[in-house]
Amino acid sequence: MDRASALSLLKDVLAETVRADGPDLNARQAAILLRVALEPGPHTVRGLAEGLSLGKPAVSRALDALAGLGLAARLPDETDKRSVIVKATARGLAVLARLADRVIACQKARDMEARERPIRTGAETTSHAA
């Protein structure tokens, strides 16, 4: 995939996302929620900050917003009482599942559009669908 195609797909996914019911996450919040949900834990504020090259206060603010939306939770770390573990909630996982579905749907629509677009080969015109 080239840059123009990648950005066009992102544009379509973001357009579908802002039209959909659900929380409106900024890029930092989305990156943190995706990391917590997709990468093996346990996840701490410090670990998230290091992994994303962000300051701990920026991660804490994003986690405050995610917790306020019910998408992530801070839980006590049983092994280190000074630390908290960050986990995606069931609602957070559902939001990410819907996001994944939108990405898949947008990519399928692009694939279908590409198959239906005529191909020019010299003097003749054919269709991918033919």
Secondary structure, 3 states (H helix, E strand, C coil): CCHHHHHHHHHHHHHHHHHCCCCCCCHHHHHHHHHHHHCCCCECHHHHHHHHCCCHHHHHHHHHHHHHCCCEEEEECCCCCCCEEEEECHHHHHHHHHHHHHHHHHHHHHHHHHHHCEEEECCEEEECCC
